[in-house]
Amino acid sequence: MARLVPSLWPAVLTGTLIGLGVLGLALVPSLSRRAPLLLIALRPTWGVLVLVGGSVPFLPALLLAATMRTLLDVGYFGLARNNVRSVLLRSVGGNRLVASLARTNTQTPLLWFCLLNTNVAVDAALGAGGVPMRRFLRFLIPGSVLSSVLYLCAARAVSPWMLAGVDWLDAHMTWFVVGMS
């Protein structure tokens, strides 16, 4: 059991956050106007941040978005590190892939890319390449904060137009959901 816990936490974390994101997506029509901070906590994607980011206080939205985005990236990193890496090391050609991901000239650009755009592929490559968690976090956290700031600033710039879109979603999305069923 003690050996299972270190490899299980990424799957539990990632699965929980993906489940919350799906719930957030299903509740976009109702939460976008009534509880936009809850929507950001459930689904901190760029689309949600731009949609409701202009109608919420900046600092709480930034803290929620950056934290939740960071946690999801840590989950993907942990999945690749604890689960995918072991599978790759056992497969034919997987040793070469892990060796190439472990090279400094591969890891360094990927870490710097985390400052601009965090995504699943980069998280997985860094996790499978064996980057230490602390080093990954030194790039990931500022990157998550920076991207969240940019999305929230964009939301503030387009908020006059987004409010009309949120109102339309609130008024009409129920009929689309019922019609799709």
N, C-alpha and C positions, 0 to 999 in steps of 0.2 A: 504494500500500500504506500509506503514511504517513497518508493521509486515512481509510482504512478502520479503523485501530486505535482511534482515539478513539470511533467509533460502534460498534465491535464488543465492547469490554470489558463493557458492561452486559449484552449478550445472553449472553456466555460466563459471567459471574458469576451472573446470574439463572438461567440454564439449569442450571448446575452445582449451585447450591443447591436448586433445585426437584428435580433428580434425586436429590440426597442426602436430601431430605425424603421422597420417594417410597420410597427404600430404607429410611429410618427407619420409615416407616409399615408397610412389609412386615415389618420386624424387631421391631415393638413387642412381640409375645409373648415373644420370646427375649431381647431386650435390656432389657426393663423390670425384670427381676430380676437378670440377670447383669452388665449393663454400662449402668446408667442414665445415667451421664455421657456415654457415647458416643451413647445415644439422644437426649439433649438436644442434643448437637453436631449430630447429623444432622437432627433435627426439633424446633426450639425453639418449638413452638406452645404456646398456653395449655393445651391438653389434655394434652400430654406433660409440661409443667412441673407441672401439678396432679397428674398420675398418679404421677410418680416423684420430684417435688421434695422430698418429705418423707423420702426414703430416701438422699439424697446430701448431701455437705457443701455448706453454703450458698454460700460464696464461690466455689469452683470452678464450681458450677452457675450462679451469677449471671454470672460472667465469660463462660462459654461461651454462655449464652442471650442475654445482651445483645449480645455480639459477633456472633453468627450472625444474630440478628434485625436488627441494624443493617446488616450486609452485604447482606441480602436487600432491605431498604428502599432502600439506596443503589443496588442493581441496578435496581429498579423506577424509581427517580428518574432514573437514567441512561438507561434505555430511553426514558422519556417525553421527556427532555431532548434526547437525540441522535437518536432515531428518530421518535417520535410527533409531536413538535413540527414537524419538517420536513414530515411528511405533512399535518398540519393546516394549515400555512401555504400549502400548494399546493391545498387543497380549498376548495370554495365554502362560505363560512360559517366556515371554519376560522380565518381571520384574526380574526374577531370573538371566537371562543372563546379563542384565544391572548391577545388583547388583554384580555379580561375576566379571565383567569387571571393576567395580569401586573399587574393593579391591586393597589395596596397594600391596599385594603379587602377584597380577596379573599385575598391571600397571608397577611396577618397572622393572621386566625382559623385558617387551615389550618396555619400553623406552630405556633400555640399548641395546636391539636388534636393535633399530633405528641407533645406532652408527655403527653397522656392516652391516646391510642390510635393507634398507627401502623398504617396499612393501605395497601393497594395504591392505592386511589382517591386518597387524599391525597398519597401519594408521586408518583403520575402527574400530578396536577393541579399540584403544585409544580414538578415537572420541566418540564412543558409550559409553565408560566407563566414559566419562565426565572429562577427563584430561584437565586442563587449557591450552589454546593455548600457552601461554608463556613457560610453562614447556615442552610441546611437542616440541617447536622450539629450546629449549636449547639442546635437544638431536638430533633433526632432522637436523639442519644446520650443525653441525660438522660431522654427519653421511653422509650427502650428499656430503660434501667436501671430506671426507676421501674416500668414494667409488669412486667418480669421479677421485681423484688423483690415486687410484689403477688402475682403468681402463685406464687412460691416460698413466700411467707408463707401463702397460702391452702392450699398443699400441706401445709405443716407443721401447719396447723390440722385438716386432714382426713386426715392420714396414717394414723391407726389404722384408719380405714375403707378407705382406699385400698390398704393392704397386702393385705387380703383380696381386693380386686378384682384386684390384680396377680397374686396367687397363682392365682386362678381363671382369669385370662387365660393364664397360663403353663401351666396344666394342660389347658385346653380349646380354646384358639385353634387349635391344629394341626388338630383335627377340623373346625373351621369352614372353614379354608383348604382342606383336602382335600375337604370337602363342596361347596364353591363351585366347585371345578375341574371 
